[in-house]
């Protein structure tokens, strides 16, 4: 598993904003295709999803999402 690839992917996805990242998380959980993650293998994709959820947990606690 390439952690650098995962981190780069998460950073790029997070630049899309809170609402879009929330949509991406749902899409990934449902197995739907998401632009920008096709270069990740299944394990890396699951790691990226976990990181996205972790990032979003901070926003959900604070009640802010733009």
Order of alpha helices (4+ residues) and beta strands (2+ residues): alpha-alpha-alpha
